[in-house]
Amino acid sequence: MHPRTFVLSSVVAVALITLAACSSSSSSAGPASGSSSGSSKITIGSDHANDHGTKDATGQSTFQIEADNDSSGYYFDPTILTGNGGRSITLEIKNAGSVQHNFSITSMNINVTIQPGSTQEVNVTFPQTGIVEYFCSFHHALGMAGELSVA
């Protein structure tokens, strides 16, 4: 083998090993829009939330959000709910988990507790612009947060 061929082969081998190692790293991106499964983290306001997807509630008068806990953590599904700015909607918060959960929006003075297997209705209004954060006051520090966002 010629010295140039050996050097070129070594460079190619090192490059392939490096590419293979890089391709196995995990992504910090959450599930695709509309997805309702996953356990990655997203940032909502200044919080880190367990990401269980985004759904669009544009044009709907009611929408169900699930409050849950399982092996992936504590979360709302969907984590992000989009809709028309300034529009009110009734959210049906279903506690599908095994423990008591809460749905709170500080800026709207909403603070309801939901027992396992129960559902609570709350009326919310999408912001004109930006986001409004919702969270579980019991499990907020564990990533149980979400947002209302303008579509």
Secondary structure, 3 states (H helix, E strand, C coil): CCHHHHHHHHHHHHHHHHHHHHHCCCCCCCCCCCCCCCCCEEEECCEEEECCCEEECCCCCEEEEEEEEECCEEEEECCEEEECCCCEEEEEEEECCCCCEEEEEHHHCEEEEECCCCEEEEEEECCCCCEEEEECCCCHHHCCEEEEEEC
